[in-house]
Amino acid sequence: MRSVCDFTDYFVICSGGNPRQTKSISDEVHAGMKREKIVPRSIDGEREGSWIIVDYLDVVLHVFAPETRSFYALEDLWGDVPQVELTKAATG
């Protein structure tokens, strides 16, 4: 993202099957980051769960419900930015 914006280096974009799953994904990422002593600058959308955005400064996490991800189409909006697709969650 750094080549096209000045507020972050990376967007992480993922989906949960429904708002409950998006909240679970966000909670799990938050717990893992907290263990590493990294806390977000801000979090928005947790109550609704259709789009949760978590700002870790260098990385912005977007967790979408499927219909919201399709509607906003961030991958298309930022299509000129190089993408790295991950097909399997990292475990550690």
C-alpha positions in Angstrom: 0.0 0.0 0.0 2.9 2.4 0.7 3.3 3.0 -3.1 -0.2 4.5 -3.3 -1.0 5.8 0.2 0.8 7.3 3.1 -1.2 5.9 6.0 -0.3 2.2 6.0 2.1 -0.3 4.5 -0.4 -3.2 4.2 -4.0 -4.1 4.0 -5.0 -7.5 5.2 -8.4 -8.4 3.7 -10.3 -11.5 4.8 -13.9 -12.8 5.2 -15.9 -14.6 7.7 -19.1 -16.5 6.7 -21.3 -14.2 8.8 -20.9 -11.3 11.3 -20.3 -13.7 14.2 -17.4 -15.2 12.4 -16.0 -11.8 11.4 -16.0 -10.9 15.1 -14.3 -14.2 16.0 -11.6 -13.6 13.4 -11.0 -10.0 14.6 -10.9 -11.2 18.2 -8.3 -13.9 17.4 -6.1 -11.5 15.5 -6.3 -9.1 18.4 -5.4 -11.7 20.9 -2.4 -12.8 18.8 -1.2 -9.3 18.3 -1.7 -8.5 22.0 0.5 -11.4 22.9 3.2 -9.8 20.8 2.6 -6.5 22.7 1.0 -4.9 19.6 -2.3 -3.0 20.2 -4.4 -1.3 17.6 -4.7 2.4 17.2 -8.4 2.0 16.5 -11.1 -0.6 15.8 -14.4 0.0 14.1 -17.4 -2.1 13.1 -17.3 -4.7 15.9 -20.9 -4.2 16.9 -22.4 -4.7 13.4 -19.8 -7.3 12.3 -20.3 -6.9 8.6 -17.0 -5.0 8.2 -14.6 -4.8 11.0 -11.5 -2.6 10.5 -8.6 -2.7 12.8 -5.8 -0.1 12.4 -2.4 -1.4 13.5 -0.7 1.6 11.8 1.6 -0.3 9.4 -1.1 -2.9 8.8 -4.8 -2.3 8.5 -7.0 -5.4 8.9 -10.3 -5.6 7.1 -12.6 -8.5 8.1 -15.8 -8.7 6.0 -19.0 -10.6 5.8 -19.2 -12.0 2.2 -21.9 -9.6 0.9 -20.1 -6.5 2.4 -16.8 -7.6 0.9 -18.4 -7.9 -2.5 -20.1 -4.5 -2.2 -17.0 -2.6 -1.3 -14.6 -4.6 -3.5 -11.4 -3.2 -1.9 -9.4 -5.5 -4.1 -10.8 -3.8 -7.2 -10.5 -0.3 -5.6 -6.8 -0.8 -4.9 -6.2 -3.1 -7.9 -3.0 -1.3 -8.9 -1.3 -2.3 -5.7 0.6 -5.6 -5.7 -1.3 -8.4 -4.0 -0.2 -11.4 -2.0 -2.9 -14.1 -1.7 -2.7 -16.4 1.3 -4.7 -19.6 1.1 -4.0 -21.0 4.5 -4.0 -19.3 7.8 -0.6 -19.2 9.5 -0.3 -21.1 12.7 2.3 -20.7 15.3 
